[in-house]
């Protein structure tokens, strides 16, 4: 099993990086680094990988991950000391089966036989996995926010007062650091809830950009090394003591119409996304939504996502954010 990295904040506020193998016990604190980004910079400087950087730093005290997660001491697996230098973005219509619900919405709006969503999906099926050295078709792309929109495991996802919906999107997210020479480095992948407003999107697909400007939750573990080709998991919504909705979901390249390399190429081809020191979290998409099954969430609902090979689940409660009326003043 690949090395897993987690970020931890002790009761006294001290931050550390945790290195873990399989299971929830035997996880060890990495010496001399407070963040995964700091560890990654050491790996780049030392011309090694993250496992090599952990070995170079050494480890000390061990702890149980399930206990630390329940206590709220596990942070998101990546952050940046300046949140403006962490970018959240993503690609949609990338998974086999992901286009069906989108196509139904968008055909109804446009009164056409084949929607733009289905056209993009079919283009991905035909050209989303190019041969090495070739350029594949570019995917749909969206911007989600910066580091201020990242929500840690067990923390609440805020439903804006202007939102029409707050729905889960269970998927994988790639985590990247731009090296000193402008080269992107993939640190690994994590579970994610790419929280979105599907009612807003359904009103008009040109409002997709608005629907994506929401928070997003990242799972506890950064799975390092080559991403798994097949990921099978379960997405749930709990309301009080009841299980409101549950459905399996698939991810990984074997279940996608695009290769990760193609998605990465079309993101990092833009020079503004290769600024040294920046962190990127890129959501790879999903084909499973409770919204497509008629579920409408409400504050207090709990989203729960789990999947192998990740050990810990991603859980977040939905809460209503206070209403804010922004006033623009002339200087």
HELIX and SHEET records of a PDB file:
HELIX    1   1 UNK A   36  UNK A   45  1                                  10    
HELIX    2   2 UNK A   50  UNK A   57  1                                   8    
HELIX    3   3 UNK A   65  UNK A   70  1                                   6    
HELIX    4   4 UNK A   83  UNK A   85  5                                   3    
HELIX    5   5 UNK A   99  UNK A  110  1                                  12    
HELIX    6   6 UNK A  116  UNK A  127  1                                  12    
HELIX    7   7 UNK A  147  UNK A  149  5                                   3    
HELIX    8   8 UNK A  198  UNK A  203  1                                   6    
HELIX    9   9 UNK A  205  UNK A  207  5                                   3    
HELIX   10  10 UNK A  208  UNK A  212  1                                   5    
HELIX   11  11 UNK A  253  UNK A  255  5                                   3    
HELIX   12  12 UNK A  260  UNK A  268  1                                   9    
HELIX   13  13 UNK A  271  UNK A  273  5                                   3    
HELIX   14  14 UNK A  291  UNK A  293  5                                   3    
SHEET    1   A 5 UNK A  59  UNK A  63  0                                        
SHEET    2   A 5 UNK A  27  UNK A  30 -1                                        
SHEET    3   A 5 UNK A  15  UNK A  20 -1                                        
SHEET    4   A 5 UNK A   4  UNK A   9 -1                                        
SHEET    5   A 5 UNK A 222  UNK A 223 -1                                        
SHEET    1   B 7 UNK A 142  UNK A 146  0                                        
SHEET    2   B 7 UNK A  86  UNK A  90 -1                                        
SHEET    3   B 7 UNK A 279  UNK A 283  1                                        
SHEET    4   B 7 UNK A 170  UNK A 178 -1                                        
SHEET    5   B 7 UNK A 184  UNK A 193 -1                                        
SHEET    6   B 7 UNK A 216  UNK A 218 -1                                        
SHEET    7   B 7 UNK A 150  UNK A 151  1                                        
SHEET    1   C 5 UNK A 157  UNK A 159  0                                        
SHEET    2   C 5 UNK A 314  UNK A 320  1                                        
SHEET    3   C 5 UNK A 302  UNK A 308 -1                                        
SHEET    4   C 5 UNK A 231  UNK A 239 -1                                        
SHEET    5   C 5 UNK A 242  UNK A 251 -1                                        
END                                                                             
